[in-house]
């Protein structure tokens, strides 16, 4: 409703229902009939099964959780990365080897990340261990002569020099099957393919509804986080 610029009275007017009905929907004490659900979903430009997950079957929930897919990461709308960051208030998690495109292509990425951390959001950054075997293997895979480690070093310089201590940074040495970018209940997953740079591989936009998709990647993140080593500020680990 906020994204659509509608308050309770305005939504009730457009959907042709009572203000009390909208209030009951928000409180979770009632669910509208299918015809009204469809109308409200169209007004708010959201999936019906996202707005009322308990009113639809599990098959529909799985479809609702996969918001969009892109054949290449480069096809994700440019604004989507920073917009997802701006709307997150609780949890911001990043798992990649470098994710350098965020700091280099989005000037407001780091200032927004800092603001979120200072406002109380939990920010966890999982980046590739420059001394690990996985970066070396990825570099050999792409045959770019140390370029992967160089990208990690560059992004670490961005984060370590500017991030407040509240931002947690760890280094991992695990196979990177996917890069995971989590913003509260929204997630972008960059699926990796052998021999092809991440910018040219598929990306999924997920939204947590029942968790069939979302929780799988979140569990993967937590497993890597638990195995990674803490990056101590000041240059020592």
matplotlib code that plots the C-alpha trace (Angstrom):
import matplotlib.pyplot as plt

x = [0.0, 2.8, 4.6, 1.3, 0.8, -2.5, -3.7, -6.6, -9.3, -7.9, -7.5, -11.1, -12.4, -10.5, -11.4, -15.0, -15.1, -15.5, -12.7, -13.5, -12.9, -9.4, -8.7, -9.6, -7.3, -4.4, -5.1, -5.3, -8.8, -10.5, -9.7, -11.6, -13.5, -11.5, -12.9, -11.9, -8.5, -7.8, -8.9, -6.7, -3.7, -4.1, -4.4, -1.3, 0.6, 1.4, 0.7, -2.5, -0.7, 1.8, -0.8, -2.9, -0.7, -3.1, -5.9, -4.1, -2.6, 1.1, 1.7, 0.6, 2.9, 5.9, 5.1, 4.6, 8.0, 9.8, 9.1, 11.3, 14.2, 16.8, 19.0, 22.0, 22.9, 23.5, 19.8, 18.6, 17.2, 20.0, 17.9, 16.8, 20.0, 19.9, 16.1, 16.2, 18.9, 17.0, 13.8, 15.6, 15.6, 16.4, 18.8, 21.2, 23.4, 25.8, 27.6, 30.0, 33.7, 33.8, 30.5, 32.6, 29.9, 27.9, 30.6, 31.8, 28.6, 26.3, 27.8, 25.1, 25.6, 28.2, 26.6, 23.2, 24.8, 26.5, 23.2, 21.3, 24.0, 23.9, 20.1, 20.3, 20.1, 22.2, 24.7, 26.8, 29.3, 30.8, 33.6, 36.2, 39.3, 42.3, 44.5, 42.0, 42.0, 38.6, 39.7, 42.7, 40.4, 37.9, 40.8, 42.1, 38.6, 38.2, 41.9, 42.2, 45.6, 44.8, 41.9, 39.5, 41.8, 42.4, 38.7, 38.4, 41.2, 39.5, 36.2, 37.7, 39.4, 36.1, 34.4, 37.2, 38.0, 34.5, 32.2, 31.3, 32.3, 28.7, 29.0, 30.3, 32.7, 33.9, 36.1, 35.1, 36.9, 33.9, 32.8, 30.6, 27.6, 25.6, 26.1, 23.4, 22.1, 19.5, 17.5, 15.0, 12.4, 13.7, 16.7, 18.6, 20.5, 23.1, 23.4, 26.9, 27.9, 31.3, 33.5, 31.1, 31.6, 28.9, 27.6, 26.5, 24.7, 21.1, 19.7, 16.6, 14.5, 12.9, 10.5, 9.9, 6.3, 6.3, 10.1, 10.3, 12.9, 14.0, 14.9, 17.1, 19.4, 19.3, 20.4, 23.3, 24.3, 24.2, 26.3, 29.0, 28.8, 29.4, 32.5, 34.1, 36.7, 36.2, 38.0, 39.6, 39.7, 43.1, 44.5, 44.9, 42.6]
y = [0.0, 2.4, 1.7, 2.3, 5.5, 4.4, 4.7, 2.6, 5.0, 5.4, 1.6, 1.0, 3.6, 2.2, -1.4, -0.4, -1.9, -0.5, 1.0, -1.6, -4.4, -3.1, -2.7, -6.3, -7.5, -5.6, -7.1, -10.6, -11.2, -11.7, -12.6, -11.1, -13.2, -14.3, -11.6, -8.9, -10.4, -10.3, -6.7, -5.6, -7.5, -5.7, -2.3, -2.9, -4.7, -7.6, -11.3, -12.4, -15.3, -12.9, -10.7, -13.6, -16.7, -18.7, -18.3, -20.2, -23.6, -24.4, -24.7, -21.1, -20.0, -21.5, -19.5, -16.3, -16.7, -16.6, -12.9, -12.8, -14.4, -12.9, -14.8, -12.7, -10.7, -7.8, -7.9, -7.2, -3.6, -1.3, 0.4, -2.9, -3.5, -0.2, -0.1, -3.5, -2.1, 1.0, -0.9, -3.3, -2.5, -5.8, -8.1, -7.4, -10.4, -10.7, -13.8, -13.6, -13.8, -10.0, -8.5, -5.5, -4.4, -3.1, -0.7, 0.3, 0.7, 2.1, 5.2, 5.2, 1.5, 2.1, 5.3, 3.5, 0.4, 2.5, 4.3, 1.0, -0.4, 2.8, 2.6, -0.9, -3.3, -6.5, -6.3, -9.4, -9.5, -12.8, -12.4, -14.7, -15.5, -14.0, -16.8, -19.6, -22.3, -21.4, -18.0, -19.7, -22.3, -19.7, -17.7, -20.7, -21.5, -18.1, -17.8, -14.2, -14.3, -13.4, -11.1, -12.7, -12.1, -8.6, -7.9, -9.3, -7.0, -4.0, -4.7, -5.3, -2.0, -0.3, -2.1, -2.1, 1.5, 2.8, 0.4, 0.9, -1.8, -2.9, -4.3, -7.9, -9.1, -12.7, -14.4, -17.8, -20.5, -22.5, -23.4, -20.5, -22.2, -19.0, -15.4, -14.5, -10.9, -10.9, -7.8, -8.7, -10.9, -10.1, -11.9, -11.9, -15.1, -15.0, -18.6, -19.5, -21.6, -23.1, -21.1, -18.1, -14.8, -14.1, -11.0, -13.3, -16.0, -16.3, -14.3, -15.1, -12.5, -14.2, -13.0, -15.1, -16.3, -19.9, -20.3, -23.1, -21.1, -18.4, -20.6, -22.9, -20.1, -18.6, -21.9, -22.0, -18.6, -19.5, -22.6, -20.6, -17.9, -20.4, -21.8, -18.5, -16.6, -13.1, -10.3, -8.2, -4.5, -3.0, -5.5, -8.6, -11.7]
z = [0.0, 0.8, -2.5, -4.3, -2.4, -0.9, 2.7, 4.1, 2.9, -0.6, -1.1, 0.2, -2.3, -5.3, -4.4, -3.7, -0.2, 3.3, 5.3, 8.0, 5.5, 4.6, 8.3, 9.0, 6.1, 7.6, 11.1, 9.5, 10.9, 7.6, 4.0, 1.0, -1.5, -4.6, -6.8, -4.4, -3.8, -7.5, -7.7, -4.8, -6.1, -9.4, -7.7, -5.6, -8.5, -6.2, -6.5, -4.8, -3.2, -1.7, -0.1, 1.2, 1.3, 3.5, 1.0, -1.8, -2.2, -1.8, -5.6, -6.0, -3.1, -4.8, -7.9, -5.8, -4.2, -7.6, -8.5, -11.6, -13.4, -15.7, -18.1, -17.1, -14.0, -16.3, -17.2, -13.7, -13.7, -12.5, -9.8, -8.3, -6.3, -4.5, -4.2, -2.5, -0.1, 0.6, 1.6, 3.9, 7.6, 9.5, 7.6, 4.8, 3.8, 0.9, -0.2, -3.1, -4.0, -4.6, -5.8, -7.0, -9.4, -6.4, -5.2, -8.6, -10.5, -7.7, -6.1, -3.4, -2.4, 0.4, 1.8, 2.0, 3.5, 6.2, 6.9, 7.3, 9.7, 11.7, 11.9, 13.4, 10.5, 10.8, 7.9, 7.1, 4.2, 3.2, 0.7, -0.8, 1.2, -0.8, 0.7, 0.0, -2.6, -4.1, -5.4, -7.1, -8.6, -9.9, -11.4, -13.2, -14.4, -16.1, -17.1, -16.0, -14.3, -10.7, -11.6, -9.1, -6.2, -7.4, -7.4, -3.9, -2.7, -4.3, -2.7, 0.7, 0.5, -0.1, 2.8, 5.4, 5.0, 5.2, 7.0, 10.7, 13.1, 13.3, 9.8, 10.1, 7.5, 7.1, 4.5, 3.1, 1.2, 0.0, -3.6, -4.8, -6.4, -6.1, -5.1, -2.6, -1.9, 0.8, 1.8, 4.6, 2.8, -0.7, -2.3, -5.5, -6.3, -9.0, -10.3, -11.4, -14.4, -15.0, -17.3, -17.6, -15.7, -13.1, -15.0, -17.8, -15.8, -14.6, -11.6, -9.6, -7.7, -4.7, -2.1, 1.0, 1.3, 2.5, 2.2, -0.3, -2.4, 0.0, 3.0, 0.9, -0.1, 3.4, 4.9, 2.4, 3.5, 7.2, 6.6, 4.8, 7.5, 10.2, 8.5, 7.5, 9.4, 10.8, 9.1, 11.8, 11.1, 10.8, 8.3, 10.5, 10.5]

ax = plt.figure().add_subplot(projection="3d")
ax.plot(x, y, z, "-o")
ax.set_aspect("equal")
plt.show()
